[in-house]
Amino acid sequence: MKITDIVSFTKLSPNKDIQGFENGNGCIFFKDNAIAAYIHNGRPMKRISFVEFYPNTPRGGHFHKRQSEYICIVSGHVVATYWLADNPKEYLKIELGQGDIVHIGKGTAHIYESKQGAFAVEFSPFKFKQNDTYVSVR
């Protein structure tokens, strides 16, 4: 299995599109000097988390055996590294920015780093279970 088989990417439209949102599309835009992000993936969500990335501080370094999750970068940039927990040599390193959404399949280890700091929303159709979080290093 390749990492690109279980990690996928989409991007929110930078244009406000309420009709598109009603039809299942998302968008991220500025309104009144603030960011508004409408995220719609068409699936029920059981967990939504707000994530702050501090400058030069890695976050993550784990994987889940039973659950998948999504992360949407709301502001800033992060360098994301994804690898197969059972084959750390199979990895993908990519820069993510505002509006990028990543689907992280189960068994995919992940870690994020930001030079300037960033904010994200993480969501999943699975309830969080601490016993499904496993440390993984590359």
Buried (B, 14 or more C-beta within 10 A) or exposed (E): EEBEEBBEEBBBBEEBBEEBBEEEBBBBBEEEEEEEBBBBBEEEEEBEEEBEBEEEEEBBBBBBEEBBBBBBBBBBBBBBBBBBBEEEEBBBEEEBEBBBBBBBBBBBBBBBBBEEBBBBBBBBBBEEEEEBEEEBEB
